[in-house]
Every structure is written in C-alpha cells, then in structure tokens.
C-alpha cells in the first residue's frame, strides 16, 4: 500500500517538484564547476547528484511501482498501458544514471557527462507531467 503523499495529486506534485528542483540546481552547479575545470569540486557535486537521483528519484519511482501503481491498476484496469509507459520511464532514468556512473568511472567528471544529467531532467519532467495528468482525477 502506498503512503498518502503518493495518492494525493497536490502532495505528489510537491514531491516531484522538490526532487526536480534539487536535481536542476545541482546540475547547474555541476555544469559551472566542470566548465571552470574545478575537478575536486566537480567530483563531489557529481557524486551528490548521482546519490540524489538514486536515493530520491529512483527510490520514489520504486515506491510508486510497488504501491501507488498497483493500487491505481487495481482500481482502474484501463490504466495498464499508461502504467507500463511510466514504468519504462523509470527504467530509462535508471539506465541514464548507470551510464553516468560508468562514464565517471572511465573518464572522470567531464563535459561529456553533462548532457546525461540534462537528459535525466528532461525525462523526469515529461514523466511527471504525464503521470500527474494520467493518474489523478481532477482535484
């Protein structure tokens, strides 16, 4: 069973908004540090950003899949295709994070890694809009 924050549109939107804002702000800091060639600081911010995506975004996605999506599907079986797409978005986010970690391990924190963090933001924003529009009745 999912918590009440996942079931209420406004509360759920607030969770998404907080996650997105923090990720966007950290991404902007990382871009600035990489462009200024501040390797040590870039490394620290990159690690914090990876941790953010893993512990905030992907953990939120997992709780949605284990509770909220199951409940929605039980109540509204016609949402099956929509939920499959939303789960795929979660997988894409996870794959991008994995790619970032591999690139960081191979090459360190370089400009090459920045578009991947931007991609996370774009996918997450589109996903959130679709999820909030599709899974919540007008509140």
N, CA, C and O of each residue as an XYZ file, in Angstrom:
556
protein
N       0.846     -1.181      0.000
C       0.000      0.000      0.000
C       0.890      1.243      0.000
O       1.902      1.299      0.699
N       0.504      2.212     -0.777
C       1.311      3.431     -0.858
C       0.872      4.435      0.191
O      -0.264      4.415      0.666
N       1.802      5.316      0.541
C       1.505      6.343      1.529
C       0.572      7.397      0.966
O       0.396      7.501     -0.248
N      -0.023      8.176      1.852
C      -0.989      9.189      1.423
C      -0.392     10.247      0.502
O      -1.112     10.814     -0.320
N       0.894     10.527      0.618
C       1.522     11.539     -0.240
C       1.509     11.124     -1.704
O       1.445     11.970     -2.596
N       1.570      9.822     -1.945
C       1.568      9.355     -3.328
C       0.172      9.384     -3.938
O       0.033      9.437     -5.160
N      -0.859      9.349     -3.104
C      -2.226      9.246     -3.611
C      -2.923     10.578     -3.827
O      -3.963     10.624     -4.484
N      -2.384     11.651     -3.299
C      -2.990     12.982     -3.446
C      -2.206     13.775     -4.479
O      -0.983     13.888     -4.393
N      -2.917     14.323     -5.457
C      -2.255     14.998     -6.571
C      -1.339     16.125     -6.100
O      -0.186     16.201     -6.527
N      -1.831     16.992     -5.234
C      -1.023     18.137     -4.806
C       0.240     17.672     -4.073
O       1.334     18.175     -4.330
N       0.083     16.714     -3.164
C       1.235     16.212     -2.408
C       2.223     15.502     -3.336
O       3.437     15.653     -3.202
N       1.690     14.737     -4.267
C       2.544     14.012     -5.206
C       3.300     15.000     -6.095
O       4.490     14.830     -6.360
N       2.600     16.020     -6.544
C       3.245     17.064     -7.352
C       4.364     17.744     -6.555
O       5.429     18.038     -7.099
N       4.119     17.988     -5.286
C       5.135     18.625     -4.435
C       6.385     17.760     -4.318
O       7.504     18.273     -4.318
N       6.192     16.452     -4.219
C       7.334     15.533     -4.175
C       8.125     15.645     -5.471
O       9.345     15.810     -5.454
N       7.419     15.555     -6.597
C       8.082     15.663     -7.904
C       8.807     16.996     -8.041
O       9.952     17.046     -8.492
N       8.141     18.063     -7.655
C       8.714     19.400     -7.797
C       9.985     19.552     -6.962
O      10.977     20.115     -7.426
N       9.949     19.048     -5.735
C      11.126     19.127     -4.870
C      12.299     18.340     -5.425
O      13.436     18.814     -5.419
N      12.018     17.135     -5.905
C      13.068     16.300     -6.487
C      13.662     16.988     -7.714
O      14.881     17.059     -7.865
N      12.794     17.491     -8.584
C      13.248     18.132     -9.821
C      14.081     19.381     -9.519
O      15.154     19.567    -10.093
N      13.590     20.225     -8.629
C      14.276     21.480     -8.321
C      15.672     21.227     -7.766
O      16.635     21.878     -8.171
N      15.776     20.290     -6.846
C      17.085     19.969     -6.270
C      18.035     19.433     -7.345
O      19.201     19.823     -7.397
N      17.536     18.544     -8.196
C      18.373     17.980     -9.263
C      18.795     19.056    -10.259
O      19.950     19.091    -10.683
N      17.877     19.924    -10.628
C      18.191     21.008    -11.572
C      19.263     21.923    -10.997
O      20.218     22.282    -11.685
N      19.099     22.299     -9.731
C      20.060     23.206     -9.109
C      21.445     22.569     -8.998
O      22.451     23.218     -9.285
N      21.500     21.310     -8.587
C      22.791     20.613     -8.506
C      23.413     20.452     -9.894
O      24.630     20.559    -10.047
N      22.583     20.196    -10.898
C      23.086     20.076    -12.273
C      23.703     21.385    -12.735
O      24.759     21.385    -13.367
N      23.060     22.488    -12.427
C      23.605     23.800    -12.805
C      24.938     24.078    -12.115
O      25.860     24.620    -12.725
N      25.034     23.705    -10.850
C      26.299     23.871    -10.123
C      27.375     23.000    -10.773
O      28.501     23.451    -10.983
N      27.027     21.763    -11.086
C      27.995     20.859    -11.710
C      28.480     21.408    -13.049
O      29.678     21.386    -13.329
N      27.564     21.898    -13.872
C      27.960     22.460    -15.176
C      28.965     23.596    -14.996
O      29.956     23.679    -15.721
N      28.704     24.455    -14.040
C      29.603     25.587    -13.796
C      30.980     25.100    -13.342
O      32.001     25.592    -13.820
N      31.007     24.145    -12.429
C      32.282     23.626    -11.924
C      33.082     22.919    -13.014
O      34.301     23.073    -13.089
N      32.407     22.151    -13.854
C      33.103     21.442    -14.940
C      33.690     22.450    -15.910
O      34.838     22.316    -16.333
N      32.915     23.447    -16.258
C      33.400     24.448    -17.218
C      34.545     25.290    -16.647
O      35.392     25.786    -17.391
N      34.560     25.444    -15.322
C      35.654     26.172    -14.669
C      36.830     25.246    -14.358
O      37.840     25.677    -13.800
N      36.689     23.976    -14.722
C      37.730     22.960    -14.530
C      38.138     22.806    -13.060
O      39.321     22.695    -12.737
N      37.153     22.802    -12.199
C      37.387     22.580    -10.770
C      37.091     21.112    -10.471
O      36.002     20.755    -10.022
N      38.085     20.279    -10.731
C      37.912     18.824    -10.716
C      37.441     18.275     -9.372
O      36.505     17.477     -9.323
N      38.077     18.694     -8.291
C      37.719     18.139     -6.981
C      36.270     18.475     -6.633
O      35.511     17.606     -6.204
N      35.897     19.726     -6.818
C      34.527     20.145     -6.528
C      33.536     19.471     -7.477
O      32.449     19.070     -7.062
N      33.914     19.347     -8.747
C      33.054     18.684     -9.735
C      32.775     17.249     -9.317
O      31.649     16.762     -9.420
N      33.812     16.589     -8.848
C      33.676     15.207     -8.408
C      32.692     15.090     -7.250
O      31.834     14.208     -7.243
N      32.819     15.976     -6.280
C      31.931     15.955     -5.113
C      30.484     16.226     -5.508
O      29.575     15.534     -5.050
N      30.267     17.226     -6.354
C      28.903     17.564     -6.763
C      28.320     16.456     -7.636
O      27.137     16.134     -7.522
N      29.141     15.873     -8.502
C      28.676     14.768     -9.334
C      28.232     13.593     -8.461
O      27.187     12.992     -8.707
N      29.025     13.272     -7.448
C      28.652     12.198     -6.523
C      27.342     12.524     -5.806
O      26.486     11.655     -5.645
N      27.190     13.770     -5.378
C      25.953     14.183     -4.706
C      24.762     14.086     -5.649
O      23.666     13.701     -5.240
N      24.977     14.432     -6.891
C      23.907     14.388     -7.885
C      23.511     12.945     -8.203
O      22.324     12.641     -8.319
N      24.479     12.073     -8.343
C      24.184     10.647     -8.553
C      23.406     10.109     -7.358
O      22.405      9.412     -7.517
N      23.876     10.439     -6.169
C      23.179      9.993     -4.958
C      21.749     10.525     -4.928
O      20.823      9.808     -4.548
N      21.572     11.776     -5.327
C      20.230     12.363     -5.382
C      19.320     11.539     -6.291
O      18.212     11.170     -5.901
N      19.794     11.252     -7.507
C      18.959     10.506     -8.450
C      18.667      9.100     -7.931
O      17.570      8.582     -8.140
N      19.624      8.484     -7.265
C      19.403      7.127     -6.757
C      18.499      7.111     -5.528
O      17.581      6.295     -5.440
N      18.755      8.006     -4.585
C      18.030      7.930     -3.307
C      16.717      8.705     -3.293
O      15.819      8.380     -2.516
N      16.594      9.702     -4.122
C      15.345     10.471     -4.158
C      14.469     10.021     -5.318
O      13.345      9.563     -5.111
N      14.975     10.150     -6.523
C      14.152      9.894     -7.705
C      13.866      8.407     -7.891
O      12.706      8.004     -7.982
N      14.903      7.604     -7.949
C      14.689      6.182     -8.203
C      14.021      5.491     -7.020
O      13.264      4.539     -7.215
N      14.282      5.945     -5.806
C      13.583      5.396     -4.641
C      12.099      5.762     -4.692
O      11.245      4.937     -4.369
N      11.792      6.994     -5.095
C      10.398      7.415     -5.264
C       9.732      6.557     -6.344
O       8.597      6.110     -6.178
N      10.439      6.333     -7.437
C       9.901      5.513     -8.528
C       9.590      4.101     -8.040
O       8.552      3.533     -8.381
N      10.487      3.545     -7.248
C      10.266      2.197     -6.728
C       9.028      2.152     -5.840
O       8.240      1.211     -5.930
N       8.847      3.155     -4.986
C       7.665      3.159     -4.119
C       6.386      3.324     -4.939
O       5.347      2.767     -4.586
N       6.459      4.086     -6.028
C       5.296      4.200     -6.914
C       4.956      2.835     -7.508
O       3.796      2.424     -7.513
N       5.960      2.148     -8.000
C       5.730      0.868     -8.666
C       5.236     -0.203     -7.703
O       4.424     -1.047     -8.081
N       5.716     -0.176     -6.473
C       5.346     -1.209     -5.508
C       4.004     -0.950     -4.836
O       3.386     -1.878     -4.315
N       3.548      0.291     -4.841
C       2.297      0.590     -4.146
C       1.309      1.362     -4.987
O       0.252      0.844     -5.350
N       1.646      2.591     -5.297
C       0.728      3.505     -5.973
C       0.241      2.960     -7.313
O      -0.961      2.963     -7.582
N       1.154      2.497     -8.148
C       0.760      1.982     -9.460
C      -0.106      0.730     -9.316
O      -1.072      0.554    -10.057
N       0.236     -0.131     -8.372
C      -0.540     -1.354     -8.132
C      -1.968     -0.991     -7.736
O      -2.927     -1.567     -8.249
N      -2.102     -0.031     -6.820
C      -3.432      0.408     -6.381
C      -4.223      1.021     -7.532
O      -5.405      0.725     -7.708
N      -3.568      1.874     -8.310
C      -4.238      2.520     -9.442
C      -4.719      1.477    -10.449
O      -5.840      1.561    -10.950
N      -3.880      0.510    -10.738
C      -4.223     -0.526    -11.702
C      -5.383     -1.387    -11.203
O      -6.245     -1.797    -11.980
N      -5.391     -1.649     -9.915
C      -6.482     -2.433     -9.327
C      -7.806     -1.673     -9.454
O      -8.834     -2.259     -9.794
N      -7.773     -0.373     -9.180
C      -8.983      0.451     -9.250
C      -9.387      0.791    -10.681
O     -10.572      0.927    -10.983
N      -8.388      0.927    -11.563
C      -8.652      1.346    -12.942
C      -7.816      0.512    -13.913
O      -6.758      0.957    -14.356
N      -8.280     -0.691    -14.245
C      -7.515     -1.568    -15.139
C      -7.205     -0.942    -16.504
O      -6.257     -1.355    -17.172
N      -7.986      0.036    -16.914
C      -7.743      0.698    -18.202
C      -6.449      1.518    -18.203
O      -6.018      1.984    -19.258
N      -5.830      1.697    -17.044
C      -4.564      2.436    -16.952
C      -3.340      1.556    -17.234
O      -2.203      2.019    -17.143
N      -3.580      0.298    -17.573
C      -2.481     -0.656    -17.770
C      -1.398     -0.119    -18.709
O      -0.222     -0.102    -18.344
N      -1.776      0.316    -19.900
C      -0.785      0.790    -20.873
C      -0.051      2.031    -20.376
O       1.155      2.170    -20.581
N      -0.775      2.919    -19.731
C      -0.161      4.134    -19.184
C       0.869      3.780    -18.122
O       1.964      4.342    -18.103
N       0.525      2.858    -17.247
C       1.437      2.467    -16.169
C       2.669      1.761    -16.735
O       3.775      1.945    -16.226
N       2.489      0.965    -17.768
C       3.645      0.326    -18.423
C       4.602      1.399    -18.939
O       5.816      1.284    -18.772
N       4.058      2.438    -19.562
C       4.892      3.528    -20.082
C       5.602      4.270    -18.951
O       6.775      4.623    -19.077
N       4.895      4.505    -17.856
C       5.503      5.208    -16.723
C       6.624      4.371    -16.098
O       7.657      4.907    -15.697
N       6.413      3.067    -16.021
C       7.469      2.184    -15.517
C       8.680      2.209    -16.446
O       9.823      2.168    -15.989
N       8.424      2.275    -17.741
C       9.534      2.345    -18.700
C      10.325      3.632    -18.499
O      11.552      3.631    -18.592
N       9.624      4.727    -18.224
C      10.325      5.978    -17.908
C      11.273      5.772    -16.732
O      12.412      6.238    -16.756
N      10.799      5.073    -15.704
C      11.642      4.804    -14.536
C      12.883      4.017    -14.953
O      13.989      4.302    -14.493
N      12.693      3.025    -15.826
C      13.827      2.229    -16.299
C      14.819      3.097    -17.073
O      16.032      2.945    -16.931
N      14.291      4.007    -17.889
C      15.169      4.899    -18.654
C      15.981      5.779    -17.711
O      17.179      5.971    -17.921
N      15.341      6.313    -16.677
C      16.070      7.114    -15.688
C      17.191      6.289    -15.061
O      18.317      6.764    -14.913
N      16.874      5.061    -14.700
C      17.875      4.185    -14.091
C      19.027      3.898    -15.059
O      20.189      3.885    -14.654
N      18.709      3.672    -16.325
C      19.748      3.415    -17.327
C      20.651      4.628    -17.525
O      21.862      4.480    -17.689
N      20.076      5.810    -17.512
C      20.881      7.027    -17.667
C      21.808      7.199    -16.468
O      22.979      7.541    -16.632
N      21.289      6.963    -15.263
C      22.135      7.059    -14.063
C      23.278      6.056    -14.157
O      24.420      6.380    -13.832
N      22.976      4.850    -14.598
C      24.021      3.830    -14.744
C      25.081      4.287    -15.755
O      26.277      4.101    -15.529
N      24.645      4.878    -16.855
C      25.591      5.390    -17.862
C      26.482      6.481    -17.285
O      27.683      6.521    -17.551
N      25.887      7.360    -16.498
C      26.662      8.432    -15.858
C      27.745      7.832    -14.965
O      28.899      8.259    -15.006
N      27.370      6.846    -14.165
C      28.332      6.229    -13.257
C      29.470      5.557    -14.034
O      30.632      5.634    -13.634
N      29.128      4.903    -15.138
C      30.154      4.250    -15.958
C      31.088      5.276    -16.592
O      32.304      5.083    -16.610
N      30.526      6.361    -17.112
C      31.343      7.412    -17.732
C      32.244      8.073    -16.697
O      33.408      8.365    -16.974
N      31.709      8.305    -15.515
C      32.502      8.911    -14.441
C      33.652      7.978    -14.056
O      34.782      8.423    -13.857
N      33.358      6.700    -13.955
C      34.382      5.715    -13.601
C      35.482      5.661    -14.667
O      36.664      5.560    -14.338
N      35.092      5.728    -15.931
C      36.054      5.622    -17.036
C      36.848      6.897    -17.282
O      38.063      6.854    -17.473
N      36.150      8.036    -17.276
C      36.765      9.292    -17.726
C      36.781     10.403    -16.685
O      37.294     11.489    -16.952
N      36.233     10.150    -15.518
C      36.094     11.216    -14.533
C      34.911     12.111    -14.891
O      34.096     11.769    -15.747
N      34.832     13.238    -14.239
C      33.738     14.181    -14.475
C      34.198     15.164    -15.545
O      35.030     16.036    -15.297
N      33.637     15.002    -16.739
C      33.986     15.857    -17.874
C      32.707     16.429    -18.478
O      31.599     16.097    -18.056
N      32.884     17.290    -19.470
C      31.719     17.862    -20.165
C      30.869     16.778    -20.813
O      29.673     16.975    -21.025
N      31.466     15.648    -21.128
C      30.747     14.534    -21.753
C      29.577     14.041    -20.892
O      28.576     13.556    -21.419
N      29.704     14.165    -19.602
C      28.704     13.649    -18.671
C      27.495     14.592    -18.523
O      26.404     14.156    -18.154
N      27.696     15.864    -18.809
C      26.653     16.868    -18.561
C      25.354     16.625    -19.323
O      24.283     16.773    -18.734
N      25.397     16.257    -20.612
C      24.126     16.019    -21.312
C      23.293     14.887    -20.698
O      22.069     14.871    -20.828
N      23.953     13.957    -20.041
C      23.235     12.862    -19.399
C      22.434     13.369    -18.196
O      21.307     12.932    -17.963
N      23.021     14.284    -17.446
C      22.268     14.889    -16.343
C      21.114     15.736    -16.876
O      20.034     15.760    -16.285
N      21.341     16.431    -17.990
C      20.263     17.203    -18.621
C      19.155     16.265    -19.097
O      17.972     16.577    -18.964
N      19.540     15.123    -19.650
C      18.555     14.142    -20.114
C      17.697     13.638    -18.960
O      16.489     13.458    -19.112
N      18.319     13.413    -17.808
C      17.547     12.996    -16.635
C      16.468     14.022    -16.306
O      15.324     13.664    -16.024
N      16.838     15.287    -16.345
C      15.872     16.344    -16.038
C      14.722     16.356    -17.041
O      13.561     16.488    -16.654
N      15.038     16.219    -18.318
C      14.002     16.244    -19.358
C      13.062     15.048    -19.211
O      11.842     15.212    -19.224
N      13.619     13.855    -19.074
C      12.789     12.655    -18.933
C      11.925     12.759    -17.680
O      10.737     12.438    -17.717
N      12.511     13.202    -16.581
C      11.765     13.305    -15.324
C      10.626     14.315    -15.443
O       9.522     14.063    -14.959
N      10.883     15.442    -16.075
C       9.846     16.464    -16.229
C       8.686     15.949    -17.087
O       7.523     16.110    -16.716
N       8.991     15.338    -18.218
C       7.945     14.791    -19.089
C       7.182     13.686    -18.367
O       5.954     13.630    -18.424
N       7.911     12.816    -17.695
C       7.300     11.719    -16.939
C       6.333     12.257    -15.882
O       5.205     11.779    -15.761
N       6.780     13.242    -15.130
C       5.932     13.794    -14.070
C       4.655     14.391    -14.627
O       3.574     14.169    -14.081
N       4.770     15.145    -15.705
C       3.580     15.735    -16.325
C       2.600     14.648    -16.752
O       1.400     14.747    -16.494
N       3.111     13.625    -17.396
C       2.255     12.528    -17.861
C       1.628     11.785    -16.687
O       0.436     11.478    -16.709
N       2.418     11.501    -15.674
C       1.916     10.777    -14.509
C       0.824     11.566    -13.801
O      -0.238     11.027    -13.488
N       1.083     12.828    -13.552
C       0.109     13.652    -12.834
C      -1.161     13.854    -13.657
O      -2.257     13.906    -13.099
N      -1.024     13.967    -14.954
C      -2.185     14.149    -15.827
C      -2.998     12.855    -15.948
O      -4.229     12.890    -15.938
N      -2.315     11.724    -16.061
C      -2.978     10.451    -16.349
C      -3.535      9.732    -15.130
O      -4.569      9.070    -15.222
N      -2.869      9.852    -14.002
C      -3.226      9.013    -12.859
C      -4.061      9.709    -11.790
O      -4.542      9.066    -10.857
N      -4.231     11.001    -11.924
C      -5.001     11.713    -10.911
C      -6.255     12.299    -11.525
O      -6.222     12.956    -12.566
N      -7.351     12.042    -10.851
C      -8.585     12.691    -11.262
C      -8.468     14.155    -10.893
O      -7.652     14.520    -10.047
N      -9.259     14.980    -11.507
C      -9.203     16.417    -11.214
C      -9.466     16.641     -9.723
O     -10.502     16.238     -9.194
N      -8.528     17.279     -9.073
C      -8.660     17.571     -7.631
C      -8.697     19.058     -7.419
O      -8.804     19.517     -6.282
